[in-house]
């Protein structure tokens, strides 16, 4: 620690950053001694004149000595060199003063003012020497020189009087005592200085700022405190009060500062401080009382928490932004489509205000800026939010050609955020964009591309108009979440709008179907029913959400009818199967007979989500069956009449098959169209449109299979499918079929090739059956092979079988399709919009023919690669031996 002086003496403290605190205190003390010495030199002269009027007083010498002291004082304020060597200059002046008094004693002896002057000099000089000394050596040296000079002047001068000798003895005693005291003081000060150096070294190496204050003034500050308060050196802080360094902001700060200024303890408190460099910081301070140079002081530890509080504030702000974005994103999911635009603009306002933007907006591209010419693509401002007093620009930014802003479009195509801290700093390549932005008074902006899948659809932007803003990287990253959420919301709106349009379209289609069609939930409550099901519109509206039982009760219809339908619907849902229900309703024109089919629809998880029902009026069929039964009973009386009735029945069934198949084909076609359109849309998993369409298609085909079964029964009863197996040459049969169908192949420029392992391959089969098989397979292969393709028919034998293979490189089919290919009316291409015509019965007939000839048929197919059918027929027990020469027959 260094000595301190009352406030008036602080004027003598040098303001020199090159000096240490100890050196400043030493110069301050010596300046005071200079002034005091100059005054004492004159006072001793006046005292001598007053006490010894007859003695001679050399005032010129006193003027010289006083002038030297005053000159040294003034020079220490003017020149840095004098301040740094002030102790040496002070000692020099004291040596001169000692020599002058010794010279006076040598000439005149002791007496008068010389006694007092010599006493004062001898008493003061050791003290002054001790002030600037760092050890006892300079003091002893000064005492020795003073003793020699004093003794010499006394010995060589006039004989002193007894009074003078007594005074000399007193001077020697004073000098010796002051010397011993000075040496003891220096020794103690050295030890104290060593401890202070250790203590200050410890404080200087602390990572926290340490300030010692006394009477509200800074007495000591370590290097960390200088850095914290923006001072160039630690001594620079000693010119300030504690209150000047620490503001009184923060809870408990005034009371804690009072405690610090009063030198007492304070609890830790947080406050703001403005450093000498003007930088504001947030610090946490705590003080404890200490002793400094025997006086009460306060030691204050100051911890800089600016970075921590800034990070916490940024973290809180980031968390709040994340919360807002989560709320916005989830809100978009539940927002009705007709309110989505308003919700997007509210989100732009909420986030824009939070990130200190003045304007936020959404632009959408009309076209693909990444692939189409920029002149054919435009961008339009679809949504906008503006802060108070900020001019809206949405109406001015409609259908802007991307060719007018090529640099901007290029940045968006990179799919990375575009951050512009200063619009004025945009590159020359963005001159057109800079003009547009400056016209809107934009100073800074950040823009984030919007994508839907792999497609760039637009961008979201935030403008700073009133002043420049630098957005943090973390903020920009979070803003990308908003752009994605808006992109998803707009995509949901587009899909939802298209879905609603599609629903409306297909609902119109379903409304026009000539059959009863309804959709029900698992509890038999109606979701939809077409006009064929319930004709009156007001009744259709009323039944929605209600069961058939409730409907019948409300409109006074047969309650049993409603309960049976509800039970069938619930059974279909619970047992996961199609339920068939027949019913008879009394009408004005007689009983009406209906058949209803209820099919459960399952969701992705396998749970039944709804039940689709369709109803057909089979009154005509029932009446025909009654007439048929009557005809059959009448035919039993006579064989002739029975055969005739049987033929009439077969003809009638064939005719009825056609009459019923026509509306069923229409239903199946519309169902396939609905499924195709629904599959083309990017529908959410919750949408059941495609499921319903597939259910309608499946129900129609099941009805068709039922009718075909009746028709097949009629054919079998007529005996139209009998086969007579015999030994036949498959090579000849295959060649005959190939020759017959070659003209059709040429029409499509298809290469029809035949290959035979031997010249003759025998099989135990029916000649007509083999022709049915080969012709159907070749006909299908040619039909489903594109122009310029190839069809092969191969004949071989192996493992006790004769083998016929028909292969093509046509459209092929999926594995699932191949597994059901031999079912009646199943084709690789089905529906009204199918590319290839046919009834789908050919392969079913082929399979039946092969089976009745005790053979097998297999199919291998791959979509867009081709199909391969392999027919294996039994070989006869005796047949000519195969030719040893392998021959390949090829027809093109």
Beta strands, then each sheet from edge to edge (+ up, - down):
strand 1: 209-214
strand 2: 217-221
strand 3: 269-274
strand 4: 280-292
strand 5: 295-304
strand 6: 359-366
strand 7: 378-386
strand 8: 400-401
strand 9: 418-420
strand 10: 444-452
strand 11: 455-464
strand 12: 516-520
strand 13: 526-529
strand 14: 579-587
strand 15: 590-602
strand 16: 608-617
strand 17: 726-729
strand 18: 751-756
strand 19: 762-765
strand 20: 790-798
strand 21: 801-808
strand 22: 856-862
strand 23: 866-874
sheet 1: 2+ 1- 5+ 4- 3+
sheet 2: 8+ 7- 6+ 11- 10+ 9-
sheet 3: 13+ 12- 16+ 15- 14+
sheet 4: 17+ 19-
sheet 5: 18+ 20+ 21- 23+ 22-
end
